[in-house]
């Protein structure tokens, strides 16, 4: 692979460099790693790079897209599945956008289940108790997940793995998806239903759908009011699937029994960074962290060796295919997203 292929890599962490450098031994790209997030203040760093590698907290708005195009960028390779941080309309016809649609569904699904188990059996609280020589069981009561009902919203690759794991626990699985996979449901004893029924019957609700204009804040005061008292809510999808203020009100009223969040709607200001030496100025996030029945992790569900290996491989392979073949199997198509797919595959090819 020619060294003339240059990639500007934004929002770099040490683990990014480790995994991409190892995978890049096969490709030989010239990669410039920038710790800066890509936004209007840092977009000048991309000048002269045909290829940009961006992550979930990079802000690829219309201004950034226009400047990248002017400075020679032809391809933005997202090292993520999500793309709600990209102005697809601004990029259409100017810059190709590719992503990593499936790196390790097991990583995210297993983390979602880990949040459920931790919240239910309070293992995170027990850990700190025993380190203080406190071996009391008061306040650590959980419930058998066997024969309880879980609602899985979104049955793409991650949602399906989650449903399969929870069926292994003996749970009854209800599911909702705009594109239901009836063969999967039949083979795995999963029941598709409407959202209202899922809300009413589920002891645990877990979110595994992409963020679209139609489902922003789908978990809100109205939907929470339809849920069982004491419901557990898990979100490893996107922060804005859930209205955080409404979640807090539900927690305070005890309508919501617990919540496990790996994403947060304003996470870009905090997640992936170390703020241990200073106070959190985001009052909503600080309030969430004050609840004993809320477990927040910093968008780490994807963070396994297998997932990072696959992310690096797919991202660099996307770049190779763009330059050598003109073939972009994981390109995000703005036309498809807006219902005018030339291949008549609306909603399925992005």
HELIX and SHEET records of a PDB file:
HELIX    1   1 UNK A   14  UNK A   24  1                                  11    
HELIX    2   2 UNK A   43  UNK A   46  5                                   4    
HELIX    3   3 UNK A   62  UNK A   70  1                                   9    
HELIX    4   4 UNK A   88  UNK A   91  1                                   4    
HELIX    5   5 UNK A  105  UNK A  121  1                                  17    
HELIX    6   6 UNK A  123  UNK A  131  1                                   9    
HELIX    7   7 UNK A  157  UNK A  168  1                                  12    
HELIX    8   8 UNK A  182  UNK A  188  1                                   7    
HELIX    9   9 UNK A  195  UNK A  201  1                                   7    
HELIX   10  10 UNK A  221  UNK A  225  1                                   5    
HELIX   11  11 UNK A  239  UNK A  241  5                                   3    
HELIX   12  12 UNK A  244  UNK A  252  1                                   9    
HELIX   13  13 UNK A  267  UNK A  269  5                                   3    
HELIX   14  14 UNK A  283  UNK A  290  1                                   8    
HELIX   15  15 UNK A  305  UNK A  324  1                                  20    
HELIX   16  16 UNK A  334  UNK A  337  1                                   4    
SHEET    1   A 5 UNK A  30  UNK A  33  0                                        
SHEET    2   A 5 UNK A   6  UNK A   9  1                                        
SHEET    3   A 5 UNK A  51  UNK A  54  1                                        
SHEET    4   A 5 UNK A  75  UNK A  78  1                                        
SHEET    5   A 5 UNK A  96  UNK A  98  1                                        
SHEET    1   B 7 UNK A 190  UNK A 192  0                                        
SHEET    2   B 7 UNK A 172  UNK A 176  1                                        
SHEET    3   B 7 UNK A 149  UNK A 153  1                                        
SHEET    4   B 7 UNK A 204  UNK A 207  1                                        
SHEET    5   B 7 UNK A 231  UNK A 235  1                                        
SHEET    6   B 7 UNK A 256  UNK A 261  1                                        
SHEET    7   B 7 UNK A 294  UNK A 296  1                                        
END                                                                             
